[in-house]
Amino acid sequence: MAEQPPLALQISIDEAKDLIEVLRHARTQIVELTRGDADQELVARAGGSDLIASVYARIGLTVIQGRDAVPILVTEIGQVEAAVLNLESYEGHEVVLCLGYALLQNLESRQSSWRSLTLIDGIWAITNETGESANGATAPSTS
């Protein structure tokens, strides 16, 4: 049986930039709180900073494709929630915390709008309703 590609929600490029800001600030707060003594893998998971490179890549692919929606995987939403909660716990900057809560609220309001994805050069991209990837190529089979 072929493995199904992950599902995602669409966020705007501006929301993706906000997401990166939230993740960066959460990581900074955790590093400052632990005075740099925490395990780097733990810091990356707790602050969600391990998503930053992926989100940048998705933004880049979205722009190259001339689209305006960036995918965020269903499995990544929990990391965003953790980053926002950590910001609240570690007294993160109020403006960034507000960005995080707004982003989570937007994600929650889109819960019924799951989209399927395809890999393009190792980067997740939203698949069009017709089964074609955003660059016009037919989505590859996983079988």
N, C-alpha and C positions, 0 to 999 in steps of 0.2 A: 504494500500500500504506500502510495506516495505521501511524503510529508507535506503538510500544508504550510505555506508561508505565513509568517506572523501577521496579525492584524494591527492596525494603527488608526490613530485619529489624525486629522489634519490640523495644523496650526499655521498661522501666517508667518511670514518671514520676521515681522516685528515681534511676534510672540516668541519665536525661536531665539531671537536676540535677547529678549527678556529672560527666557529660560537660561541662557548661558550666563547672564548677569546674576541670576539667583544661585546657580550652581557654583559659580566662582566665589561669590560672597560667602556661601555656606562653607565652602572649603577653607577660605581664609579664616572664618570665625572658629572653625574646629581646630585648625593649626595653631591659632593664637591661644585658644583655650588650653590646649595640651602642650603648649610651648614647644611644638615640633617633636615631642617625644612619642607620639602615637604612630602605630604601624601605618605606613603610607597606603597600603591596600584598604585598611579599615577606614582611613580618612576619605579615600576615593569613594568607597561605598556609602559611607554615612552622609557625605556631602553631595553625592551624585556627580562629582567632578569627572568620573570616568566616562560620563556621557558627552562631555564637552566636545571632544574631537569628532565624535559621531554626528553631533548636531551641526557643527561647522561643515562637515562633509555633505550632509543633507541639504543645508542651505546652499552650498556651492552648486550642487547638482540641480537643485530647484531653479536657481538663477540661470544656469546654463541652458536648462530646458525651456526657459521662458515661462515658467509656471509661478504660482504664488502660494502654494501650499506645501508645507514641510511635514513629513510624517513623524509622529512620536509613537513608538511601539507601546502596545498595551502593557507589556512587561516593564516598561520604563516609568510608567506613571507612579508606581510605588516609590521609586527613587526620587522623583520630584516631590512627592508628599513628604518623604523623609527629610529632604533638604530644607523644605519650608518649615517643618516642625523643628529642625535643628536651629534654623535661624531664629525662630521664636524663643527657643530654650536658651540660646547663647547670645541673646540680645543683639541680633543683627540689625543692620541699618533699617529703619522703619520704611523707607521708600522701597527698598529691595524686598522687604517682607510683604508689603502691599502688592508689589508686582507678582510675587509668588502666589499669594492668595487669589489674585485676579486670574492668573493662569490656571490654577487648580479649578476655580469656579467655571472657567471657560471649557476646560476639559470635561468636567462633570456634565455640563449642559450639552456636550456633543456625544455622550455615551451611546446614543443610538445610531451614530454615524460612522461605524467601523468601516475601514477600507482595507483591501488586501494589498499586499506589497510584492515587489519583485526586486531582485538584486541587479544593480547595474554597476559593473566594475567594483563590486564589493560594497556598494552603498545602497541602503534601502530606499526605494522610490515607490510612490503611490502608483498602483495599477489603474488604468482607465477602466471604466465600466465595460468597455468592449473586450477586455482581456488583453489589451495592448499596454505595454509599458509607456511611460510618459514620452519616451523618445520615438515612439511609433513602432518599435519592434515587438513582435509577439512575445508575451511572457514565457520564459523558459519552463519546461516541464521539470519537475523534481524527481521524476521516475527514471 
